[in-house]
Each structure stands twice: as C-alpha cells, then as structure tokens.
Amino acid sequence: MIAVLDYGSQFAHLIARRIRALGVYSEIFPNATTAAELKRRKVEGIILSGGPRSVYENGAPTVDSDILAIGIPVLGICYGHQLLMHVLGGKVIPSSKEYGKEILTVLKKSRLLNGLSKNEQVWMSHGDSVVALPQGYILTGRTADCKMAAYANEKRRIYGVQFHPEVQHTVHGMKIISNFLDICGCKRNYSLKGIDRRIVAEIKAKVGNGSVIMGVSGGVDSLVASALVKLATPNIHCVFVDHGIIRKGEAEYVRKLYEKLGFKNYHYADASQIFYKRLKGVTDPEEKRRIIGRTFIEVFEAKVKELKAKYGEIKFLGQGTIYPDRIESAKASKAASVIKTHHNVGGLPAKMKLKLVEPLKDLYKDEVRELGLMVGLPKDALMRHPFPGPGLAVRIVGEITPDRIGIVQEADFIFTEELKKSGQYDRIWQAFAALLPVKAVGVMGDSRSYGYIISLRAVTSVDGMTADWAKIPANVLESAASRIVKNVRGVTRVVYDITQKPPATIEYE
C-alpha cells in the first residue's frame, strides 16, 4: 500500500487514483497520521500531497517527524515538497507565483526522474519556493522561475517535486509516479476484480432486510449504484425526481431504461415547481447548490412517507456519490479549500431522517463504468456523458428561470445531436451547452436582435479530476452553432470554451 497524506490538495485523491491505475493499492490518510499507524498498516511508501497553506503560517499542517525516520520512501508534492525541506532543515520563502504549464530542466538524474528527457513539460501551482537544501540532498530539477523544483536524497529515499506529476498536464507524470513505486518495491497486483461482489456484500450487511429508496437521474453513477443495490436487496424503490432543471426528454429516457433493466418499484416525482419557487431570484452558485440539495432530500423524505403505507418502513437512502464529488466538497481534509459544494454532500441536512447508502463513494468515474460492465449494464447507458446532480442550475450562470432552462435544454440537445452525428460523442468525456448571463447584439431577418450567449463546453478526461478541451472539428462546431442560433429563440451568439481543468472546473458553477 502507498499512503497519501492529505494536506488539502484538490488533487490528493487523484494521486491515489494514479497509483491504483499503475496496479498498486493506495489510500488517503489525514496529514496528522502517525508513523506508528503507517507502520501498523504496513505502508510501503508515503506521499505528502499539495495544499493551499504556507509552511510558515501559524497552524499550518505538518508531518510526524518519526515518519521520516522509519526508512519508508517518501515523496513530497508541491506543499509536501516544501514541508519536507521545512522540517528537515532546508529553507522555504514566499516567491512569485508560478501557475500552469512550465518546462522542467532535469539537472541530475535520480531514481525518481529516471527515464525523463532533459526538458519536460510539468504543471505548477505554488506561491512559495524552496531556496536551500539541507546536507545530503541534491538538486535534480528546476524551471525558469523555480530554482529548486526537484530534489533527492537517494540514501534516505526522500524526494520532492514542486510540480504536480498526478495531473495530465505533466506529460510524463505517470512515469515519475511509477518510478516512485519501483523505489518502494511495490508489486503491481491491484485491480477492481471482485469489487462488485464485495460492494454487494457490504450493502447486504448494512441494510439487511430493510428497504432502500434510491435516487436515480439517468446518469452513470446513479445507474450503477442502483444496480448494485438491486443485487443486494429486492427491497429497492427507485425514485426519479424531476426538478425541472434536467436534459430534454430525460424523464422518459430514464423511465424506459429502468423498465428495461427490470426495476419493479420505479417512481416518478414531479417537484419542478417547488425547485423553481425556491430558486427564484437566487444567483449565488453555492446557495443554488444548497437549495437544490436540501430540497432534493426533502422531496425524498416526503416520498418515503408516501410509500411507507404501501411498502412498510424505509430507512435507507441510496445515492450515486463518487470520489470526485467528495473531493470537490473539500471533505477529504480539514486543510482543503472548498471549490464547490456537491449536492449529495454539502446539501445534506444535519438531521437527515434516512441513513445513507453510497456504494460508489470511493471510486472514480472510469472505475464506476468498469464496475457497471461487471454487473451487466448496457454500454451505451454507461458511456453517457456525466450530468451534474444540480442539473442545468450549474450550467445557467445567474438566476434560474423556466425560459432560461428551455433555452439551455434546446441548445444542449442540438449540440449533443451534432456530436453523435459526427462520431465525436464517444471521443469526449463530457459536452454540454451553458447559458451566460449577458446578452449580445445579433441580426436576424434584416432586423437587430438582442439575445443570450450560449457557451459550448466539451472536454476530454480520464476521471474528471483534470481535463483538456476537446479538439472538435471546426465544421462540427459551426453546424452546432448555426442550428442553435437558428432554432433556439433568444440566442444570438454561440462561443466555444477552450479552458482546461485546472484552472477551470468542468461545470460553470
């Protein structure tokens, strides 16, 4: 096992995911974990993640010094890179911020940087820098603005890199992580084999003969989660909550899908008017998510009361929460900065009346899809693009209104149709249309028009934690834009978003 000590980085779990992809088991541990605990867990290597703090701040998270004395290989990334030097006698100071793609010049070969070229593209995100190394440590890499971007102590097997090898923008980051696993002497024998049986057994043990009310949305996560619960117990009630902020034709699609898959207790709840009323006039993204989260649970609790008389007591609520949902809600560490509250996490009331069943909470999207294939779900349903729990509310910047919802639904439907028609859909991780809260002048029918701007967003990714904008052929974008402006009333302009994640998130709010 490789232990990743979490110092609040939004990428802490991405490090663990990369390690698992290389065939080695990895877990996230709090940064206050002791050397004794790591020894008890028979950890073979330790990675200190990045984080938003500065090592010289009062109350900044540190590391148990005994960890560095037990002979287990250690790798510090970003904040972890700085922290190692801070506690080992080096020097860290505030510096000019370095953010984005940079070129690392490899100055000396080390086991960690073995196999890399003289110059490598890496991804930086820091405001402090290491400026002095303690005795026994050698400088192995630098960038134009970071004079000490990598160091090594081969005898103690302690390494540090200022950049992030776990993100896709570091071209040979996986090679660096793989080198660290070799330094640790890890066997590459971790896989998802048998995880379906283990998760089903865990659900059975938790719910027993109890009934589960399962929120389903038509998305991959809730589909796989509900299938696993169905394998564990026949006492499952799938509820599709139509909050009115969904894709065009989604309600009918989901009903037919679950009918085809043999779910006997499928229920439809039209709560759109409740959501519209509570979201009226709300523009703050976090407030939107909290309202949707609270209302979502309230609708479920009301549904429980309605079904209770017919089916008996229902004590459990199933959800398709996955790892990135929890990460971006900053649940992984107290040191993390909140990026956005996920509706399945931050929206839960303090005194919820149902016990949660979250069979996918430790998995990433690619793992969820693999698990779905294991339990026999149709590939076309598993390969649908992700759709956020808060729905189109996070794709409409500003206030939610029925008119704006209709515009986004139609624009999104056209964009998806064009991607499928051109064969681009299956090459893309996620694609959608978003509405911007500004209007622009246009000309229609020789008359001046004034309408909304639709932003098309399409990204390629492996797990949703990092993403690049999809290089869609110009003729496909042109066709989508032309159809949207022609057929979606109220739109005068279409733009294409080419921002990577990071720095942007995939969704707009």
N, C-alpha and C positions, 0 to 999 in steps of 0.2 A: 504493500500500500504506500502511496505517496500522500502526505498530508499537506494541504494548502491552508496556511494560516491567513485568515481573512482580516485585512486592515481597512476594509471599507470600499475596496475597489468594485466598480460595477462589472469588472471582468474576472473577479475571483473565481466564480463558478465556471467561467469559460476556460480557465487554466485546467480545472479538474476535468472538464469535458474533453479538452485536447488530449489529456493524459489517457483517459479512457479510450479515446479513438485510437491510441497507439497500443492498446492491449494491456494496459496496467490499471488496476483499480485505484481510485482516488476519492478522497473525501475532503469536505471543507470543515475546518476546525476554528473555533474562536481564537483570536490572537493572544488571549490570555492563557491558552492551553500550556500546561507544564511539561517539562521534559519527562517527568515520571509517567504522565498519561500517554505520551507518544511512545515511550518505551513499552508500556503495557499493551498498547495496540500494535506493537511490532512494526512500526513505521520504518520504511527503508529509505525514505528521502523526505525532505521538508522544503516547501516553497513558501516564501513570505510574499504576499501579494502587494499590489499597489494600494493607494488610498489617498483621500483628499487632504490629509493633515500634513503638518510640518514637524519634523522630528524634534525641533527645539521649542515647540509650543508647550505651554503648561497643560498637562493632562494628555499629551499625545500618546497613543498606544505604543507599547514597547514589546520586548520579547524576553522570555525567561532565559537568562544568561546561561543556564545549565544546558539548554538546547544546543548551544554552540560548542559544548564540551563533551558531548556523548559520542562523537565520531560518526554521526549520520550526515551524509551530504546535504548541504543547504544551498538554495538558490534564492537570492533576493531580486524582486522585480519592482522597478520604479521606487515607491516608498520603501519597499523591502530592501532594495539596493542601498538606499540612503540610511535606513535604520541599522543595517549590519555595520556600516562604517561608523555610525554614531556611537554604537555600543562597544565596538572593537578598538576604538582609538583613532579613527580617521577624522575627517572634518567635512561638515556639510554646511553650506551657506545659502541664503536666498540668491537667486540669479534671474537673469532674463528668462521669460517663459519660452519654452520650446514646445511647439504643438504641431502634430501632423507628420507627414512623411519626411524622413531625413535619410541621409546616407551615412551609414556606419563604416568607418575605416578600421579594419582589423589590423591592429599594430603587432600583436604577438599571438601565435596560435596557442590555444588552451584546449583541454578536453571538451569544454562546453561549446567552443566555437569551431570545433573540428569539422572540416569539410566545407566551410564557408569561403566565399571569394574575398578578395582584398577589400572590395566595396560592396556593401549590402544595403538594400532598402529596408528601413525599420520604421516603426511608428512611435513617436514620442508624445508625452503629455505630462509635463512637470514644470514647477516653478522654483525648485531648489536643486542644487547640484553638489555632488561630491567633489572636493577640491584637494584632498590629501588622503593618502592611503597609509595604513599602519604597516609596521615592519612585517615582511613575509608575504605581502600582497603585491601583485604585479598588474600594471595597466595593460589591458588587452584590446581596448577599442575606444574610439572617440568619434564625435560628429563635429561639424563646423562650429557649433555653439556649446557643445558639452565636451569638455576636455577629458572627462573620466566617465565614459559611457558604459564601460565594462571592465571588470577586474576579476582576478582569480587567485586563489591560494590552493594550489594543487595538492600540497601535503595534507591540509586540513579538509580538502574537498568543499571549500566555501567559495561561492561565486556570486557575482552581482551584475545585473544589466539595468541601465536606466530606461531602456525602451521596453515595449511590450511584445514579447515573442508570441503570445497567445492570440493576437488579433491577426486577421487575414492580411492587413496592410504591411505586416512584417513578412516579406516574401518567403524567407526560409526559417520562419519562427518554429515550425514543427520540427525542423532538423535540430534546432537548439534544444527544444524540449526532449526530443528523442535522445540527444547526446547526454542530457542530464539523467534520463532513465538508465542509460548504459553505465554512467558513473555510479549510479545507485545499485547496479547489478540486478535490476528488476526482470522478472520473467514476463513475457508478453502473452498472458493467458486469460485476460479478462474479456468477456463478451456478454451479450444480452441473452445468450442461450438459457432457457429455463425461466426467464424472468416473468413470463406470463403465468406460469404455474405458481410461482412464489407470490405474485401480487394477488392472484385469485385466492390463495390460501390466507393471505393477510386480511383480505376483505371478509372472508368467511369467519375468521376468528373475531373480527371486530363487530360485525353486525349480527352474527348468529342467525336466529330466526326472525330478526327484526326486518322492517320494511325500509327501503331507501327511496327517497324522492330525488330524481336525478334531473338536473338542469341540462337540457340539450339545446344546441344552437345551429346544428348543421355543420359546424366546424370540425376539424380533425380531432382536437383534444377532447371535446365532449363526446364525440362519436366513439373513440377508443375507450374512454373512461366508462361510458355506459355499457359497452360490450363486455368489459371486464367485470363490472358489477353484475350484469346479467348472467355471466358464467358462474358467479359466486352465489347468487341467490335468485330464485324466481320472483321474489317479492320486490320488484323494482317498478317504480312509476316514473316514466319519462315525461317531463313537462317542458313544452316549448313556450317560452314567454315571449310574446310579440310586443316588444316595447316601442314598436313603430319606427325604430331607427335601424332597420335591417336592410339587407340587399333586396332588390326587386325579385319577386317570386320566391323568396326564401321560405316562407311558411309552408307553401305547397310542396316545395322540394323536400323539406325535412320530413313532412308527414309521409310522403311516398317512400322515402329512404327507410324510415324506421318500420314502416309496414312491411316492406320487402325483407327486412332483416329479422322479422318475427317478434318484434316487441309488442306484447299484447296490451299492456297498460300505457297507452300513449295519450297524453292530454294536452290540449291547446288552451293557452290563457291569453286573451287579448287585453293587455294592460296599457296600450298605447296612449290613451287619453290621460291616464294617471301620470305617465312619464312626461308627456307634453306639458301638463299643468305645472309639474314641479320644476321643469327645466326652463320654463318661460322666463325670459329676461336674464338668465344666468350666462355669463361669458367666461368666467374663470375656469380653466381646464380641470384643476384639481377639484373644484366644487362640483363640476359636472359629473366627474367620476364618483365622487362621494354620494351624490344624489342618486345616481344610477345604481350604485352598489347597495345602498340602503333600501331603495325601492324594490330592487330585484329580490332581496331577501324577504321583504315584507310580502311581496306577491307570493313567494313560495310558502311562507307561513300561513297565508290565507288559503292557499291551495291545500295545504296539509289538513286544515280544519274541514275543508270541503270534502276531501277524500276519506277522512277519518271515519265518518259514519258508515261509508260503504265498505272500506277495506280494513278497518281497525287502526291501531296505533301506528304512526310513522315517526321514527326517532332520528333518522339519518338523512343528511343532505349530501348528495354526490355532486362533485364539481370536477371539471377538467383542468384544474390549475396545473401548470407545468413550471419547471425551474425558472425560466426567464421571467415569468410573472412575479415570482417571489423575489428575484434579484432586483428587478427594477422598482420594486416597492421598498427596497432597502431593508428587507427582513433578514438578510444573511448576516448582518453585523451592525452593532450599535454605532460603529465608526463611519458607516456609509452615509452618503448624502442622498436624499430622496430625489429621484429623477421624475417618477410619476407613480401615482398610486394605482395599482391594478384593481379592477372592480372585484375580483374574487378574494382580495387580501385586504386592502385598505378600506373597502366599503363595508366590511362585516361589522355589525353592531356588537358592542361589548357584551351584551347578554343575549346572544343568539339562542333560540329555543331548540335548534337542531344540531346534532353532532356531525361534524364534517367527515366525509369520506373522499379523499383525494388520491386516487391510485397512481397518478402521473406526476406527483409533486416533486420527484427527484429526477425527472427525465427531461431531455431536450426534444425539440420538435422532430428532429431526424430519428431519434430513438423511439418517439411515440409512433411515428409512421411504421418503423420496423416492427414494433410491437403489434400494431394493427394488422399487419400482414400475417404475423404469427397466429392471430386468433381468427383469421379468415375473412377479414373485412375487404370489400371491393377496392381495388387500387384507385379507381377514378375518384372515389369519395375521399380516400386518404391523401390524394395529391392535390386536393383543393387548396387554394391559397389561404393563408391564415386570415381570420376575421376577428377583430377585437371584441371582447365582451361588451364594452360600452357602445359597440356598433358605430354607426355613422356619426355619433356625437363627437368622436375624436377625429373625424375627417371633415367636420364643419367647424372652421375656426370662427369662434364667436357664438352668438345666440343660435339656439336650435328652434327652427320653425317648420311647420308642415311643408311650406313652399320650398324652403332650402333643402329639406330632406328629399322631396320629389326630384329636385334638380340633380342632386348627387346620385340618387338611385339610377336615374336615366343615363347620366354621364358614365357612371361606373359600369352599367350593363353594356353600353356601347363599346367602351374600352376593352372589357373582357371578351366580348364577341370578336373584336378585331384581332386580339392576341390569339384566340383559339383558331380563328380562320387562317391566320398566317403561320401557325405552328409555333408561335413564340410562348404560349401559355405555360407549357410544361418545362420550359427552359428557365423560367422565372420563379423565384421564391415567393414573391408577393407583389401584386399590382392592384392599383385602385385609383379612383378619382377623388379629389378633395376640393372643397369649396373655400375660397379665400374671402375674407370679409371686406373686400374692396370691389369697386366697380370701375369699368373702363369703357371708353367710347368705342363704338363699332359702327359699321354701315351695313344696313340690311334693306334691300328693296329700294335703293337710292335714298334712303332716309337715315338720319342719325339715330343710333340706338345707344342705350346705356345699360350694361348688364354686368353680371358677375364674371370673375375669372376662375376657371377650373384648372387645378394643377393635377397633372397625371404623375403618378409615382409608381415606379417599378424597380425592384431590387433583386439582386442575386445574393444568395447566402447559403450557409450550411445549417445553421442553428438559430438564426435570428439575432444573435448577440452582436455580430458585426455584419455589415452588408455593403455592397457596392451597387451603384446604379446600373440598371440593365441597359446594355447597348442595343436597344431595339432599332431595327432598320428605319430609316427616315420615312420611307413610304408607308409603313405601318402607322407611325405616329401621325403622319399627315392625314391618312384616311380616318383615324380615330378623331382627330381634332376637327376635321371637316364635318363629319357626321354629328359630332356633339354640338357644334355651333349651329348647324342647320336644323337639328331636330329637338334640341333641348331649349325650350323657351326660357329666356332670362340670362343666357350665357352669350357673351360677345367675344371671349378670348380664352384660349387654351395654352398652357405652358407645360413644360416637362421638367421635373425636379431631378437634378443630377448631383444631389448631395449624398455623401457617404455616411454610414453609421460606423463609428463616430465620425464627425462631431454631432450629426443629427440623429434623432431616433427615426425609426421607420414610419410610425404614425405621426400625425401632426400635433396632437395634443395628448 
